[in-house]
Amino acid sequence: MSESTLGRDTPQVTARAKVLGRAQYAGDIKVAGMLHGKVLRSPYPSARIVRIDTSAARALPGVKAVVTGEDTPRTPWGVHHKERHILAKGRVRFAGEEVAAVAAVSEEIARDALDLIEIDYEETPALLTPEAALAAPGLHEGRDNVAHEIRFERGNVDAGFASAHLVHEETYTTHAQYPGYLEPMATVAMVDADGRLQVWTSTQSVFLARARLASALELPVSRVRVIQATVGGGFGGKLVEDANNLIAGLLALKTGKPVRLVNNRLEDFLACCSSLPERITLRLGMDREGLIVAKDVRIVAECGAYSGLSNEVMHVSAMRSDNMHRLQNVRSHATLVYTNNPPHGAFRGFGGTQMLFALNSHIHTMAEQLGLDPVQIHQRNAIGRGETSVHGWKVGSTGLLECIDQCTEAIGWAAKRARPADSGARRRGVGMAAAMHVSGNRTIGNWDGSTVVLRINEDGRALLLSGEADMGQGAMTMLSQVVAHELDIPLAHVHVSTPDTDSAPFCIGSLASRVTMAAGNAAIVAARLARDKLFALATEQLGVAVDTLEMAGGLVRVRENPAQQRTLAELARLHIWRHGGEGILVTGSWDAQTEMHDDQVFGNIAPAYSFAAQAVEVEVDTETGRVTVLDSFVSDDCGKAFNPLAVHGQSNGAAAQAIGWTLYEQLQLEEGRLVNGNFADYNMATADALPTLRSGIVESNDPNGPYGAKGASETAILPGAPAIANAVYDAVGVRITDLPITPQKVLAALRALTRPEGATHA
């Protein structure tokens, strides 16, 4: 029998192609006659377009097309609000907005052509803060600057606060983070021989990309084909909000030629949606034992010039963390505001990072006031297996308590909290935080499932067709493992085809940590259907009952008499070459048995919920304000680890991204213009800024998950920021509530801490 890889460290099935340079990213694709596209962007955050003269650019030898907003379809595109055009029409709303595009025979000529486009702008006052925007007329005609608003209340919040022994209120601010993927956005688009638009692109969902292309370009979806090229990271930035493939598609339709459009890094900083900045005012009431008896949340979030997915991100911030605890009284009011800043949107953790920074910081503060260990607060409030949350979420599995125990033990929590306070310039402290996330999400529409097609080839090997995206997280490896396990064949005998809207069944794509849950279950269904077909034919060949058969190392054999056998290859060929024969081709579908209500604020929205906890040790230099993370341990409840190697990679990658957001990364805007849009000036956490990252796995075995598995890519990013903030407080006694935690903020807080009451700055 083949040895199953489930539960064992398994290199990704795409790894060899990547390290040998064989993997084809969108920027690698070359098509005969291919042109090169470039985009001209607005230098102003708010302006009226008075005149565009493209004549000199069109006359430049080698230029095949110059397009502006006047050349684009009238239909705007967007997620909920259809408010954005492929190229700006009449006015620009942020510095970096796409105004014109060029296709030429080389990138150099295309770049030169951009310099020849003359545009006269009439600059208008820019609204650069939510406060300014809320007091001003709307950026978009016919509406004010409130892009979205959420209000709900469960239980009796006022009565809960009245009963509380301790009430604490604080305001926290979080900032935007660039996704930081290695591969910038890239697309090659062409009109094929049948006149259909064919697009290779770096995307997290080929079907959502197809829908966006068809809508924005006013084409039937069947006239658009999207193929996922190898993706060099996504982190939410390549989901549904980038305009790269829309512009490439427009240029291909205008020229009739293939067009390659690849962002350089500066262009990518300008084009990509960063994470959603939020100002969160949190009020919690606790009893003497640390049980949360009331929670009140107010959020003001800034989506930038276009709302994109920010509605959903703010929705997550407003309510998801409520479901981590046994709450009865919660209230939330969240407001999303348009500004003339670059758009924000989806990012790994999807709104959870913002709220969990506030909530975990708050819990640590209140624990100290109650004379309790923060760990006790988390333990006493944690929702349990089989319980239903305040918003109707049914928790089928949770390893939250085990995650908390695992990470705090690994960091030496009890001993390090009990040690004497440091007295020197460099002081150490420990902090921890806890988090939850979804594995699937029934809010995109009334389907949260997946479909795969499985074919057994004539050599007994398997081909699986899926529209779910592998963006580096290992979706193809996971699907290969499932099929290999069910059919008991070597992992190398399974091939997962590249997502292609022409051949793959409809899938939603890589978002909401849903692929392992949905596609993994669908692959089990398909593999078992294929096995049934193999068994049915084997019973005829061997003259035995179905229940006597087993799969074993590429064979179907009689369990009690292994010499009676047929190879999968023999059965696959015989399944074709007989009267009424056909190839073995099956379709497996799975849909989460979850609920979605019209208001989308109550009901069990996911088939499973993932949990994580993180503990860190930091050193704070009181002379420079520098914070250094010395040790980090993140524990991830992923249900069942199909591939521990991949889970640890995801967990530690998430921890690195969280450290970057907390201590180093910040998009700097001056008058709405990005001034650090490159890796030289945008400070990410490099190797010398990180400790040896450690992680642990907790297997809670979810009843709905494939073999008990849940999502493992996102939850681990959520507790990093508050764990670090709590450790800084433990080290030097200052509470930083405004991210990122920079040396300047630490020094200012230390000065305020030591300043005599009533003293003022000179």
C-alpha angles and dihedrals in degrees: 000000000000115000110243116236092210108123094011131105104266127180112234114267089230094052099090094052090050099048092045091051093243097117112104114225117189091258090056095058115106125186127186111268092013118171127205123237131211131181130220113213134200117263090202130071092214127015145131116243104233101174139355120195113188098164096106092047092049090050094054109109111251096028111122101176142009116189134185135176089284089064096053128089117270092237112101120215134218142119107266099345111051093210110127130081125209087245123016116272117207098332143028123228104190139024103261098033113146110256106161139002135203134203117200140158091261138021090242093056091045090052091048090050091056089059090056096055110102117208127178114204130189103210115221130194111286123222104217104166132048089239092056092044095051090055095047139070117275124282087217120054118254098021142066125245096270102106095181140350133199127194129170141145131195123192121345107313097178092052089048092055091046089057095047122112091205130026121186130181129187139158121230129189127204129190140216121276126198112229092238097205116168095235116060119218112291137176139175113196130181142164107243128216091274093052094255123137110247118192133187109193147160100251143144092221127028093191096049088047090051091050092050093047093048093048097045094043093041095239131137109256089240089063091060126072120188123191121189112232118203105292121222096206132313114189090183095304093102097048113097108316107074120102095201097100092041092058092044089050092049092051092048091052092047096048101031085225134106111268127200117204116180122167120227113220096267090049090049093053088053096043102041124086111239125207120289118269112221139183107210124192108193127188119185132182121202135180122231092276094053098257111149108238099171138017129189122182129187119182132184110188128183118218097179121225097332128033101219109156094339090105091064094041091056090045089059092049091050098054120359097087090054088072094060090072140050094255129163103173118051134149130183137182117179127177126193114204133198118227135167092256123109113283123271128203146126119022134159108288089026103223095332095097093059098050096038090055088058097040097047092045088051094049091052091050094048093045089059091049090052093046092244135128110252087232089064092054091053093046095049094049100039116122114238137225112281094019127123117226129228089267095048098263112153111217107209094173138009134175094177096121091047090049091053092049094046098050096042092049090048092053095045091244101172096045095044093048090051096051119105116269115265115251102190130085092271113060130182131215140168130223138176139193139181133217148179134206139175131260097211128350128224096204102089090071140314094297128070100171145099140228129208132184118215125195126188107212125214091262091058094254124126132239118195123197117201135158093209113115129241106203095168098293093102107256093146091050092050093050091047091051092052095050093042090050095048095046094035094231130133116278089240089062092067122077123188111205123227112266109264123169091217096058109017123082116251113283135169097226139222108335137108091025087279106133100084091044099044104027093035091057091044090052090053090052092049095045092051091049089052090048090052091055091049091048093048091056093042091056089058092047098044099032095231137119120269094241091062094061133092139179112243127171098321094325138101106214143163108266096221095037109036092180087073099079149129126204119240088241092056092048094046092052093044090050087065104034101062137078108296090005128162139172118271104261121154137174122217123193133180130182126188114247093229136130134244122187123199094250090048093216100099133045141060099294100176136044090226142006126221125213135197141175132195135196124192140180118214138184119217120199104213092197097055102020091232117152118207123189105223099178137007132183121180122187118205124199099207096160095236125003107229089181115016091189091060094043092053089048091052093044095050093042088053091049091052091050090049092050089051093051092046101046113012120016124084130146106228117214126187113192088339095309121119110237102178103046098144137068092252093064102023103079113221124176105270125194094270090055094055131075122222097291115226130191141177135203127228116194111205094166105225116221092224098043126096103267085345097303128146134180117300106177106078115025093073093064093059106073099043101089098048092042089057093044090050091049091051089053091048090051102046108004099246123124114214110200098168116074137252101051098223127179089248092057092046092051092046091051091048091051090050090049094055098036113109114250111272094018118131136197117269 
